[in-house]
């Protein structure tokens, strides 16, 4: 009699479970004998493709991970590996077992995860077993300063050594040895943080995200593929991490790949990764091909298996060198060819010019140039002229300047408006070769005009958000400094050159978390980079407002804004609480309303169906300030008005303030000639019409790992009409532009 399909399936299930039980028994027995325990061991390779309702833990803690929400993950093949797809807005797995009490930071541990993500977010949580404030254990991936592991604001790890490349498989390893946290990517050291963690284990492990009170979805979700995960009760050594990543070559430690060295001597350093290695064969040359082929001329001989470094001297400035370390067995046979690494020797030239190269708007009163001399300078020659050919081939303005001196006084007084000057520093290095300097230039600011206004608009700087956020913000400040004198994009139908801006308007979210203990640090970075009156890296006055990320009403950012508002020159009005303000440039009136135009702040549901909480969401009577400011400073003149705020008019922004508030705002400005509203928050450059008023979102200048955008605005005013250009700019190129006309005086409404 033929067995029913149901009975056949039952037999198959029993066989599968017997095989899994046998695997678990063998693995556990091996771990117990070795003294190292894998507390959690998840391996997608043994899972069948399709829905995953339970992911069994092969580690010593047993149990499984099961879905928290209705949706369940799928097991799929992605780029040659079987993995669990944890992407999706509501996919989160929770353990059926509790974290052991000894995972509190008093014992070492190692976490490894083989992951694949399509793109990096600020933080994507892979595994966590505590979300207790200042006692957390959150392991993940991303661009944020707490992305790799977060224990507290004092102790966290980020991918400071470089982000894992999206759309590739990576093995992320975190090692805690009771003294520090060390992060590795694919076996390579990435970053570390010194200190002992203090963890308060929660009731469960969570895989693929965090849980937040009142939040119906995973918080900081992983949104990627997980092929395997291990949590061990020991601290892996660097060699164990290297080997677990599939490497058997000697570990090259120093110099790091691409490192720039300011010395003519170097000590190559490495570590053995194969216990069978009795010797090391070293290859070193400025010719990569010689090292790749292992030519004798690149050979530096064989060293014993207990050797870890080789000293090399008399290197040449400006050259790139290549090296590799082969591991040899007792018979001198190559076990593993080494990995080729490169580094570069500083070329000895002067650097760090002030004003920075290509600066487009220095003051006419500039009287001194500064630089950093080269590391081996014995004397310096300074070249300066209006003609770059003279600087390139003429005689120096000063010859044989001592290496301890780093300044040059400009012979001219009151430099000419719009003129470009060129300069260079040639360096003599004693008995070594000289170092010709780079041709630097700067341009003097334009003559100001009340009929031809230029200003820049930036939004969402988010200092402290990601590893590269400050570097990118500084890059964009230099981009703004360099833009005056360059041509508007003809491909968008524009002509003429960008003039020196009257200022830079900042539309909020200056720091990423204005309520954090590190808010002051990141605020100071902003001040050092953007200044107030064109007195720091940014060459122009700034007119900033706050966003919801900048913290509460009595927080650091808003308090500092109040103090800065007292120092801004030529303001027309400041609100009673010191937050909102207005000013005139020429015939145009400008108003900074900070978060958005509102009164006390309406109660409303956010996009997740929950009520917003916290003081940071309140507009602080900006609408009342706007009404009174326009009455006093514009009145019935009909002259143009430009408004700045953080929240705007796309679907994302409109979820953060109510229709009732927008209606009240519209009613307040209808009698006036509002020609433009600029806003931020949404991180995407947009041009939208709102009730017949032109509005623009300035996007974000910080789109780590890439630069973002800023807006270049030019307003020409005449007697009866004006013309406005709004163009978006990335660090090195134009992205979009539009031009339109407006009336200089608003006609009274018809009755």
TORPADO-554671 format. One record per residue: x, y, z of N, C-alpha, C in turn. Coordinates in pm, whole numbers, plus 50000, padded with zeros to 5 digits. Example, Ala and Ser with C-alpha at 12.3 -4.5 7.8 and 13.67 -1.06 7.14 Angstrom:
BEGIN
513194943150780512304955050780513204967050780 512854977550708513674989450714512905000350787 
***
This chain:
BEGIN
500844988150000500005000050000500895012550000 500645022449910501475034449894501245044150011 502395049350068502285058850180501675071850132 500925078050220500345091050185501435101750184 501235112450104502205123550103502445129150242 501405129450323501555135150458502535126950540 502445113350530503355104850606504785106150554 504905107450419506245109250363506865122150414 506075133150418506585145850470506995144450616 506205136850694506545135050835507865127850853 508125117850770509405110650777510555119950743 510355128050637511395137550597511705147450709 510635152550775510855162150885511665155750997 511345143251031512075136551139513545134751104 513815131350978515205129650934515955142850943 515315153650898515945166950903516265170751047 515295168751138515535172551277516595163851342 516665151151305517735142551357519105147451312 519175151651184520445156951133520855169751204 519865178751223520155191351294520595188551437 519925179051505520295175551642521715170051648 522075161951548523425156451543524465167451524 524135177051436525055188451414525235196251543 524115199051612524175206651737525025199251840 524835186051851525585178151948527085178751919 527445177151792528865177251755529495190951779 528755201351742529285214851760529455218151908 528435215151988528505218052131529645210352196 529795197952160530855189752217532225195752184 532375200452060533645206552018533915219252097 532905227752116533095240352188533445237952335 532745228352398532995225652538534405220552560 534885212352467536255207352477537275218452458 536975228152371537925238752343537925249652450 536905250452535536845260652639536185273452595 535945275252465535275287052412533845283352376 532905291352423531505288352396530915298352299 530245293152200529435301452113528045302152175 527755313152238526475314552305525335315152204 525585322452096524635323151985525375319351858 524785310351781525355306651652524195304851555 524065314351465523015313851363523685312551227 523225302751149523835300151018522715297850917 522585307150823521525306050723521815295250619 523065290650612523435280850510522655267750525 522215264350647521515251650668519995253250663 519535265550637518095268050636517525265750496 516305260450486515645259450355515185273350310 515165275550181514695288350129513195289850153 512765302250169511355304950193511145311950326 509905311650375509565318250500510355312550616 510755321550709511465317250829510625321050951 509945311251007509105313951124509875312551254 511025305851249511845304051368513265301051323 514235308451379515655306151344516325300151468 516605287151459517135279851575518565283951605 518825286051732520155289551780520965276851802 522065275251729522925263651743523945265551855 523895277151922524815279852031524365273852162 525195275652266524955269152394523735274552468 523285286552433522095291952499520815285552447 520915278352334519755271352280518655280752234 517445275652228516305283752191516315287752045 515605298752017515455303151878515145318051875 515155323651754514715337351731513435336751649 512415343851696511095343251633510635357551601 509745359151502509275372651465508515379451577 508735392551591508005400551689506695405451629 506705409051500505525414451433504915404051341 503865407851271503125398451187503955393251071 504715402051007505525397850893506715389550937 507075379950856508205371250886509255372950776 510525370850810511585372050709511605359850617 512355361150508512535350350412514005346650403 514255333950375515605329250346515775329650194 516795336850148516995338850005518475337149971 518745335749843520115336049794520425350049744 521515355849793521915369249750523415369249726 523805371849603525215372449562526005360249610 525435348449586526145336049612526065330749752 525305337349842525175332349979523715331250018 523415320850094522085319550150522025328150276 520975336150288520895345650399519445348350434 519255353750554517935357750601517745372550566 516675375350492516375388950451515605395950563 516295405050633515675412350743515175426050701 515125428450569514605441150519513095441550539 512565453450546511125455050565510845463750685 509755470950680509475480850785509095474350918 508645461950917508185455951043508735441851063 509995439751027510625426751049511635428051162 511395420651269512265420651386512145406951452 513285401151492513285388151558513695389751704 513075381551790513355381951934513695367951981 514635367052074515035353952125513955348152215 513915334952221513025328252316513745325852449 514945331152461515765329152581516305342752626 516665343552752517145356152808518665357152796 519195369152782520655370852785521195367052923 522285359752930522855356153061523395368453133 523365368053264523785379453344525245383253326 526075373553285527505376753271527815384753145 526815387153059527015396152946526785410652990 527415414153100527235427353161528465436153149 529475431353078530705439053061531825434753152 531525425653246532585420953335533345409053276 532815403653167533465392553098533665396352951 534685390752886534925394052745533875387752655 533755393052535532885386952435533345391052296 532895383552197533145386452057531855384351980 531555393651891530395392351801530905392651658 530445383051577530745383451434529435382251357 529315389751250528115389251167528515390751021 528045381650939528285382750795527035389050733 527215401150677526065409250639526205414650498 525055418450444524975424850312523875435150319 524205447650285523185458250281523275465650148 522125470150101522085477549974522615491749991 522365497850107522875511150135523015512950285 523895522250324524135524650465523225535650517 522665533350635521915543650705522795548850819 522225557550903523015562751014523345551651112 522365543251145522635531351227521615520651191 522115508551169521265496951142521635486151243 520695483151333520975474051442520945459551395 522025452451425522085438251393521645429951514 522275432351630521955424651751522025434051870 521065432751962521175440052088520575431852201 521145433452319520575426752436520375436452553 520505449352525520145459452625519985472852556 518895479852590518685493552545518575502952664 519065498152779519045506152900519905518552880 519385530552908520195542752888521535541852961 522605544852886523975544952937524455531152982 523675520652955524095506952988523665497452876 523755502252754523225494952639524245484952583 523745476052498524585466952420523935465852283 524315474752191523695475552059524795474551954 524785463651880525795460651778525175462651641 525865469851554525255472551425526225477251319 525665484851227526365488751106525815502351064 526645511051007526135523750959527175534750965 526715547050940527595558650930527695566451060 526805563651155526745571451277527925569251370 528095578551463529195577651559528965566751663 527765560951665527465549951758527045537451683 527355536651554526745526351469527265512351497 528575510651521529135497251535528775490951669 528945498651777528515493651909528255505551998 527135505052068526785515752160526545510052298 527345515152393527115511952534526605524252607 527245535652582526855548252644527425559652561 527035571752594527615583252524529125583952545 529595577952652531025577852681531755566952605 531095555752581531765544152523530945538652406 531415541252286530755536752165531815535452057 531475528351951532425525951842531725528851710 532475535351619531955537951486532965532651384 532565532851257533425527951150534365539151105 535245543251198536145554451172537175551051067 537505538451053538495534350953537925532450814 536665536050794536025534750663534775526350671 533745530450596532485523150596532605510350514 531935499550557531835487750469531115491450339 531655487250228531085490850098529715484250081 528665492150050527345486050028527365476649908 526375467649906526175457849799527345448049786 528015445549899529035435249908528885428050041 529305415250045529295407850170530465412250256 530205413750386531255417550481531105409450609 532235406450671532225400650805532585411650904 531625415650986531825426051087532105419051219 533205422651283533605416251409533845426851514 533265424951632533495433651746534055425251859 535195429551914535865422252022535915431152146 535465425652259535575432652388536445424252480 537565430052527538505422652611538545427752755 537495434552798537355440352932538135453352949 538875457452846539605470052853539255479352737 538815473652627538495481852509537585474052416 536945481452327536145475852219536925477752090 537105466952012537855467751887536985462751773 536965470551666536115467651550536965463451431 536525453051362537185448151242536165446751129 536615449251006535795446850888536575437650795 536025425750771536685415750686538085412550735 538255412450867539545409150927540465420850950 540205432250885541065444050896540625452651014 541615457251092541305466451201540635478951146 539565483451213538845495351169538865506451273 538575503151399538505513451503538505506751639 538755514751744538635509651880538295520951975 537695517252088537385526652195537845520652326 538625528352403539135523652530538085525152639 538025515452729537125516352844536395503452871 535905502152994535135490453034533655493453019 532955484752950531525486752930530765482553054 529625488753074528725485353184527355482953123 526965470253115525735466353045524725460953147 523485464953131522395459153208521575450553112 521825437353109521135428853011519615429653027 518935429952911517485430352910516895416352918 515625415252881514915402352890515115393652768 515525399852654515655392352529516845397652449 517285389452355518105394252244517165398352132 517495408952062516735412951943517655412651823 517155407351714517915405851592517255414251482 518005423951428517495431751317516875445051354 517035449551479516475462451519516355463651669 515735474651710515475477051852513975478951870 513545478551996512155481752028512155494952103 511145503252076511015516252141509595517652193 509425522352317508065524052374507215533152286 506005528752257505075536752178505385537052030 506355529351989506745529351847506365515851789 505495515351689504935502751642505815495051543 507025499851521507915493651423509295492051485 510165483951425511535483051475512235496651466 513015499751567513775512151569515195509351519 515745518351437517045516151373517125502151312 516205498751221516155485151166517375481951081 517655469051066518845464750993518685466650842 517565462550786517305464250642518435458650556 518735446050577519775439450499519655424450512 520695417450469520725402850471521755398250573 521385388050650522275382350751522515367650718 523785364350687524125350450653524485342450776 525145348950874525525341750996525785351851106 525665347151229525975355551345526465346651457 527525351051525528065343751639528305353451754 527955349251873528285356451996529045346652084 530315349852113531185340952189531525347052323 531855338652419532175343452554533675345352574 534365348952468535805351452476536155362952383 537335368552403537815379352317538755373452212 538345373952087539215369251980540485377751973 541595371151940542825378351912542775383751769 543635393451736543655398351598543885387151496 544705377151531544945366051439543685357751421 542955355251530541715347551520540685354951436 540605368051451539695375951369540105374951222 541405376251197541955375451061541635362050996 541885351251072541625337851019540135335250999 539305340251091537855338251079537315345150955 538035355450906537615362550786538105355950659 538765344450674539245337050557540665340350516 541365348550593542755352250561543725342250624 544795339150550545895331250603547235338250582 547205349750512548435357050486548935363650616 550215367750617550715375850727549875388650735 549645393450856548805405250875549675417750863 549505425750759550265438250750549675448650846 550505453650938550015462551042550345477251016 551585479950971552015493850955553085494550848 553025504950761552025515750752550685510650699 549625517950729548315514450676548265517250527 547365510850459547235512650315546975527350281 547835532750192547675546450147548125557050246 548725553050357549115562750459550215572050410 550105584650448551125594650417552065595950536 553365594250513554345594850620555195607450608 555415613950720556235625950724557635623150772 558165611550737559505607650775560155600350659 561495600450655562225593650547562695579850590 562255575350707562555561950756561245555350796 561175542250782559945535250817560285521550875 559465516950967559585503451021558345495750977 558505487150877557395478650833557045468850945 555755467250972555335458551083554245449051036 554305436751083553325426551046553185416451160 552245407351146552035396851244551805383651173 552345373051230552175359551175550725355251191 550195348551086548815343651097548725328551077 549855322151050549885307651028551005301851113 550655293251208551645287751299552705279251228 552425275251104553415267351029554525276050973 554355289350980555335298350920556605298851005 557755295150942559055295651009559895307550965 559525313250849560265324550794559305334350728 559815346650711559115356750634560025361550523 559465362750403560205368350290559615382050259 560455392550262559975406250250560345411950114 559375418450049559595425349922559205439949941 560075448949888559855463249907560425470849789 559625479949729560095487649614559135499249586 559635509149512558755519749462558085515449332 558405503449285557825497849163556895486449202 555595488449183554625478249226554875464949156 555205465549026555415453148950556525444549009 557575450949060558675443249120558215435649244 557345441949321556825435449441555835424449404 554965427149307553985417049264554675404349214 555735406149135556425394649076557465388449169 557715394949282558705389549374560105389649317 560445400349244561765401049182562855402749287 564045397749253565155398049348565505412249389 565415421749296565785435649327564875441749432 563655436149449562745440949552562875433049682 563615421949678563735413449796564575419749905 564145418150027564885423050143565345411550232 565335399250174565825387650248564745380850328 565125369750391564225361950474564525364450621 563475366150699563595368250843562975356550917 563405354351042562885343451122561415345051156 560785334051192559355333951218558925341951338 559905345851423559545354151538559755368951509 560105372451384560315386451347558965393051316 558895405851349557645413051326557855426651262 559095430351231559315443351170560605443451088 560685453150998561885455250917562055470350900 563225475550939563515489850929564105493050793 563575503650730564065508150600564285523150608 565425527850555565765542050566566075547850428 566365560950429566745568350308565665567850199 564405569350241563305570050145563275583950082 562635584949966562645597549891561305604949905 561375618049929560125625949940559265624749814 557955623749835557015623649724556805610249658 557565600049697557455587049631556435578049701 555825569149623554945558749675555715545649677 555605538349789556325525749805555325514349826 555755502349782554925490249792555695479649869 554945471249945555605460650022554665448850042 555285437350067554495425450098555355416050181 554685407750260555355398050346554795384250316 555655375250261555265361350236555605352850358 554745343250391555025333650498555585320850437 556695316050493557375304150442557375293250548 557325280650502557405269350596558865266150629 559095255450702560445251950747561375248550632 560825244950516561645241750399561835253750307 561315265250348561445277250267560415278350157 559395269750160558325270450061557275280650104 556735287950006555745298250036554435291850079 554005295150199552695290650246551585299550189 551765312550203550805322150148551565334450099 551385338049972551935350949926551285362250005 552055372450037551545383450117550635392750039 549935401150113549065411350054549915423650026 549815429049905550595440949868549945453349929 550765461050001550305473550062551165485050010 550645497050018551385508749970551285520150071 552275528850069552245541150146553035551650070 552885564350110553535575250038554325583850136 555475588750089556275597950167555875612350131 555705620450232555365634550212556335640950113 555835649350021556705655249920557485667449972 557245671450098558025682150158557575696050123 556495697550049556065710850006555285717850117 555175731250104554335738950195552875735150174 552065736750281550645732950272549805741950362 548495739550362547525746850446547565761950424 547365766650300547385781150276546185788150340 546425800050390545355808750443545515822450379 544505826750298543235820350265543445807050189 542465798050203542605785150136542575787149984 543145777649915543245778649769541875780349705 541795789049606540575791949528539525799449608 539895804949722538955813149799538455824449709 537145826349703536575835649607536115848949662 536295851349793535745863749851536535868349972 537845870249958538605875350072538335890250088 538545895250206538335909450234539365918050163 538955930050126539885939550066540995943250164 540735941850293541715945550395542715934350424 542625923050355543575912150377545005917450357 545875914950455547245920250445548325909850469 547915897250498548935887250528548515873550480 549435866050423549225852350381549945843050478 549305831650509549875821950603549935808250538 550825799750588550925785950541551675777650644 551685764550625552485755450707553705751150627 554925753950677556125749750603556225734550591 556945729850488557175715550472558005709950585 557925696750610558565690750729560085691250726 560715692550608562185692450602562735705650550 561955716250557562345729150501563585734750570 564545739550488565685747250539565575761850497 564865764450388564565778150347563375777850251 562735789750232561525790550151561575803050063 561075801749940560935812949849559455815849827 559065828649839557665832649828557455839949695 556465835649619556095842049492554685847649507 554465859849456553145866249469552965876049354 551815875149284551555884449173550115883049126 549685892949044548375892248978548415882848859 549585880648804549745872448684550285858648723 549525847848694550005834548732551305830648661 551595836448544552835833248473554045838548549 553885850148613554975855648692555235846748814 554165841948875554315833148991554965819948949 554635815148829555165802348783556625803248742 557025814548678558365815148620559175827548660 558575836848735559275849148767560165847948889 560615859348938561475859949055560635860249182 561155854549290560385854549415560275868449475 559145870749545558965883249619559845883449743 560035871749803560965870149916561755857349893 563065857949913563915846249891564575842150022 564745829150038565455823150152564815826850286 563485826050290562775828050417563085816450510 563325819250636563675808650731562495799150751 562805786150779561715776250791560795778750909 561245786251010560365789151123559355800051094 559475806550979558545817250942557515812050843 556275816250861555185810850777554195821550735 554665833850714553735844350674554415853850575 553555860550497554025870250398553055882050399 553595894150419552745905950420552575911150277 551305912550237550975916950102551375931550084 552125934649980552595948549963551475958449934 550395953949868549305963149834548385965449953 547845977449962546815980450060545485981949987 544415977650052543075978149992543085971449854 543085958049859543095950149736541895953649649 542015951249520540995955449425539805945749425 538585951549426537365943449421537425933949300 537065921249325536925911449217538215906849153 539365911349204540655907849144541155894549201 541825886549116542385873749159543905874949170 544445870049283545885870349309546405855949318 547675854249280548285841049276549545840949363 549825829449425551025828449507551465813849522 552715812549563553265799049578554475799749670 554765788549737555925787449825556795775949776 558005778949733558975768449699559835765449821 560095752549845560805748349966562125741649932 563205746249997564495739449986564665730450109 565125718150084565195707850188566625703650219 567535713250229568915710150262569565701850153 570135690350191570805681650093569805673750009 568525673450050567515666249975566995674549859 566215668349772565655675849659564695686649707 564605697749634563685708549669562255704449638 561315711649697559895708449680559185720549622 558935720649489558195731849429556785732549488 556315744649513554995746349572553885746149470 552685743049518551495743549434551125758149407 550565760849289550075774249257548745776249329 548725785849422547525789049497546945802249446 545655804249471545045816949432543925820649528 543615833449530542425838249601541865850149525 540595852649546539895863549477539345873149582 539405885949553538885896149645537375897349627 536675900049733535215901149731534745911549629 533475910149589532865919849498532415932249574 532305942949501531745955249558530265952949589 529815955449712528405952749747527445961949673 526265956449640525235964049570523875960749629 523095970849662521755968649716520755964549609 521095966549482520185962749373520505949049316 521605943049360522035930049307522525921749425 521595914249487521875906849610522155892149579 523175886649644523405872149639523485867049782 522885855549807523055848749935522945833849913 523505826150006523455811549999522525806450108 521905794850083520995788650180521435774150201 521645770350327522015756550361521055751350467 520955738350476520075732250575520655718950622 520265715350744520495701850797521965697850792 522765705050871524195702150881524455689650964 523675687651068523735675551153525145672551202 525765682551262527065679951326526905668951431 527815659251431527765648351526526925636551483 526425636851359525555625951314526335614051263 527385616351185528125605451122529615607851133 530375597651096531835598251105532385610051026 531845612350906532415622350817531645635550814 530685637250905529795648950894530575662050900 531515663250992532235675951000533125678150877 533805667850833534655669450715533845674150595 532645668450579531805672350466531295686650482 530905690350604530455704150627531575714150600 532795710750635533945719550608534205720150457 534075708750391534235708650246533235717950179 531975717650227530955726050168531155740850202 531695743650321532025757650354533085762850258 534085754650229535125758750133534535760249993 533575751549959532925752649829532205766049817 531515770049922530815783049920531815794449911 532925793349985533955803649978534505805249837 534615794049765535265794149633534335797749519 533025797849543532075799549434532035813649373 532125824549452532085837749389533145839349280 532715845349170533605846849055533425836048951 532795824848989532525814348891531225817348816 531075811348700529925814048614528705805948658 527525812048643526285804648659526185794248547 525425783548566525385772848466524615776648339 525315777448229524665780748102523715769648058 524005757148100523125746148059521725747448116 521555755748219520235758448275519705772148232 520325777848131519845790348075520255802748151 521305802048231521745813548310523045819248255 523235832048278524455838848238525005846948355 526245851248340526855859648443527615851548546 528205858648642529015852348745528375853948883 528705844648970528215845149107528965856249182 528225864949248528825875749325529015871549471 529825879049541530035876449684528695876949758 528355866549832527065866449902527075875950022 525905881650050525765890050169525795881650296 525435868850283525445859950399525025845950360 525075837050458524635823150442523545820650545 522355816650499521235814050589521175799050617 521135795450744521135781450788519745778050840 519145767450784517725764450810517515753250911 518355752451012518075743351124518705729751113 518545722051223519225709251244520735711151228 521235720551306522665723551306523435711851364 522975706651478523565694551537522565683251524 523045671151543522165659651524521305656851646 521825659951764521055657551886521395668451987 520565678751990520805689952078520605686852224 520035675252257519815671452396520875661852449 521825657752366522815647952410523905654552494 524665646452567525735651752650526875657152565 526905653552437527955658352348527515670152261 526345675752289525825686552206526785698452203 527395701752316528295713252321529515711152231 530045699052231531195696052145530855698551999 529705693551956529355694751814528905709151781 528315716151877527995730151855529285738151834 530305735351912531575742551897532215739651762 532055727451712532565724551578531875733451474 530565735051490529815743951399530345758151407 530525763151528531005776951546532395778551485 533275768651506534635769451452534635769351300 533655762751240533625761651094532825773051029 531675776551086530785786251022530875800251083 531445801351203531615814451262530305821851280 530395835351280529205843651294529205855051191 530335861651177530415873351089531445871550978 531615858950932532625856250832534015855650890 534095851951019535355852651092535995838951117 535465828351057536045815051074536315809150937 536185795950923536435789850792535505795750687 534205796450716533255802650623533525817650619 533565823150499533985837050482532845847050493 531615842550519530455851450512529665851050643 528915861750673528055861650792526995850550781 526615845150896525605834650896524355839450970 523205834450925521905837750981521175824551004 521435818251120520905804851141519615804951220 518875793851201517705790851281517805776651331 516895772751420516955759251478515935749951413 516235736951421515315726451379514995717451497 514185707251474513785698551585514955690651642 515985687951562517145680651613517985689051709 517795702151708518655711151785518285711951933 517235704751974516965703452115515895712752169 515735712052301514625718552370514815733752380 513735740452424513725755052432514815760452523 515075753452631516115758052724517425750752702 517555744152587518765736452558519905745252510 521035738752488522265745752454522175753352323 521625747052219521625753352088520775765952088 519555765052139518675776852137519225787952228 519815784252339520425794352427521545801652354 522375794052284523475800252209522965808852093 521875804452030521305812451922520835826051974 520225826052089519775838852147520965848252167 522055842852220523235851152243523835856052112 523845847652009524395851551880523515862051812 522205861051833521295870751771521555884951820 522045886151943522365899451996523575905451926 524405896851863525655901451801525545903151651 524435898651591524315899951446524135914551409 524875919251310524775933651276523495936851198 522965948551222521915954651141520625946651135 520265939751244518955933251248517875943751265 516715941351205515585950651217514755947651341 514555934551368513735930751483514245917551540 514085915951672514325903251740513125900551829 512635888351832511455885051912511755886852061 510705887652140510845889952284511665878952350 511565866452299512345855552358513745854452297 514065863152203515405863652146515695853452038 514685846151991514925835251897514725839251751 513625846051720513275849351582513745863551550 514095865851423514655879051391514465882151243 514695894851209514555898951069515645909251036 515865911250906516865920950859516535925050716 517175935350669517025940050531518355938750457 518275934150333519375935450238518805943450121 519285955550102518735963749996517265966250017 516465963949912515035966549916514215954549963 514885943649998514195931250034514255929150184 513135924650242513045921850385513115906650406 513915902350503514135888050530513755884950674 513115873050694512645869150827513065854750855 513735852650968514145839251013513165834751121 512365824251088511305819451178511675806251247 512875801351228513345789151294512525776951254 511905769951349511275757051322510155758051218 509165766651243508085769351147507225780651202 506425787151119505565797951168504365792451243 504365793851374503275788851456503225796251588 502265792651669502085799351798502635790751910 501735783651980502195775152092502525761052044 502065757551923502285743951872501055735451887 500515730851774499305722551775499645708051812 498725701251879498875686951905498485679351779 499295669751739498985662351616499695648851617 499225639951529499815626551516500905626851412 502015619951440503095619151342502785608551237 503735606351146503485597151036503375582651082 503785579751206503665566151260502405564551346 501555574951343500315574051418500465576451566 501565582751608501795585751749501925600951767 501685605451888501795619751915503255623651935 503645634651875504975640051900505065644552046 506205642152106506415646452243507705654552251 507845661752360509065669352380508935683952342 509695692252411509625706652396510205711352263 511065703352201511745707552078510775709751963 509535704851973508595705751861507815718851858 508015727551957507215739751966507835751151886 507005758851813507525769951730507825782651808 507425783251934507745794552022507255807951968 505985808251929505295820751891505985828151775 506515820351683507145826651566506105833551478 504875828551477503835834851395503515848851447 503385850151577503105863351634504245873051603 505485868051610506625876651575506535880851429 506215871551340506125874651197505065885351171 503895883851231502815893451210503245907551251 503845908651369504255921751419505435927351339 506365918451300507535923151224507115928651088 506235921451018505795926250887504985939250900 504195940351005503425952551026504355964651045 505405962651124506295973851157507315976851047 507885966350985509035968250897508705967750748 507495963250714507075962850573505825971350554 504855969050638503625976950633502955976550497 502545988050449501835988750321502775991850204 504095990550227505065993950122504985984450003 504555972150027504465962249920505805956749877 506885960049949508205955549904508395940649927 509355934549856509515919849860509915914849999 509405902950032509705896250159510155881950129 511205877450199511685863650190511655857650330 511115845550342510935839050473511745826250478 512355823650596513155811550618512565803750735 512475790450719511955781650825512505767550803 512305758950901512835745250890511855735850821 510625734850874509625726350811509085733150685 508695724750587508245730350460506925725050413 506855721550284505565719850219505455707050136 506395697850148506205684750085505485675750185 505175663450143504375654550229505105651150358 506445650150353507205646850474507155658550573 507425670550524507425682150613506035685150669 505015683550586503655686950631503175677850743 503865666350762503505657450873503985662751007 504775673651005505385678751127504745691851176 503845697551097503025708651146501665707551082 500655713551141499285710351103498755719550994 497685714750930497005722750829496455735650889 496005734751012495495746751080496605757151095 497805752551128498935761751143499345767751009 499305759650904499635764750772498605775050725 497335772550758496285782050719496475795450791 496855794850918497085807250993498295814650937 499305807450896500495813550835500125820450704 499355813450621498955819050493498155831850512 497245831550608496425843450635497315855250678 498365852250756499225862850807500045869450697 500425861850593501325867550491500595871950365 499305868850353498595872350230498635887250195 498605896450290498635910650252500015915250201 501025906750210502385911150182502945904650056 504015910350005504635906049880505715895549908 505295883749951506235872849981506655866349850 507915868249813508375863149683509025849349694 509375844849816510015831749830509995827349975 509855814249993510015807850125511035796650108 512035796450195513065786050191512955777450317 513105764350300512945755150412513915743450399 514015735550504514925724150509514205711350543 514755703450636514105691950698514035679550611 513715681050482513435669250399514665663550331 515795670550335517085665450285517115663450133 516145668750062516095667349916515815680949855 516615685049757516375697649687515025696949617 514155706949642512835707149579512415721549551 511575723049450510955735849419509455733449410 508715739149504507275736949512506535750149523 505385751049458504505762549475503495759349584 503325768749677502365767049786501435779149787 500185776749749499185787549741499705799449660 500355796249548500835806549458502165812749498 502755808249609504045813549656505135803349621 506235808149565507335799249531508095795349658 508365782449674509125777549790510195767849742 511285767149820512365757949787512845750949914 513085737849900513775730450006515265730549972 516085734350070517535735350048518245721950060 517495711150083518125697950093518985696950218 520175691350203521135690350313522535691750254 523415698550325524775699450274525605687250312 525015678550396525765667150448525055654250412 525545647650308524935635250261525985624150267 526635622950381527735613650404527415599750344 528335593950267529735597650245529955607850133 528885612850072529035622849967528635636650021 529035646949947528575660249983527105661749945 526445671450006525055674049973524935685749877 523955694549905523685706149819523515718649902 523655729949839523205742549896522605750849784 521865761149820521205769649722521975782749706 522095787049582522665800049549521515808749500 521265819949567520125828449535520635842349497 520145847349384520475860849340519175868449317 519075880349375517895888749358518325902249302 517835905449183518045918749125516745926649139 516855938649192515655946749214515705959549130 514565962849072514415975248995513315983749056 512795992948978511736001649030510405994349037 510065986948931508745980648925508805965348934 509895959548894509985945048895511385940748935 511485928148969512775922249005512925908748940 514135903348951514425890248893515145881848997 514795869149004515365860349106515905847749042 517105843749081517715831149040517855822449164 517435809949155517665800049260518315787949194 519565785449231520315774349171520855765349282 520805752349261521355743049361522755738749317 523615737449415525025734949389525525723649479 526215713849418526965704149495528355709849516 529265702249577530575707549611531305712649487 531195705449375532005708749258531195711349132 529865710249138529105712049014527695716949045 527065722748941525685727248951524745715348934 523625715749005522655704848998521345709048933 520915721548954519665726448894519635741648908 518735747948834518605762548843517295766948779 516765778048827515595784248764515655799348786 514985806548697514955821148701513535825748679 513115836048752511765841248735511745856048773 510665862748736510495876948767509405878648872 509455889748943508445892749044508215907849046 507085911749102506765925949114507395931549241 507895943649229508515950149344507485955149445 506235956049402505195960949490503955952449470 503405947349579502195939249567500985948249553 500165945049453498945952949432497905949349536 497125958949582496075956049681495095945849625 494585937449713493615927349671492335934049621 491765928349512490525933749457489345930049544 488425939649560487245936949642486015935049555 
***
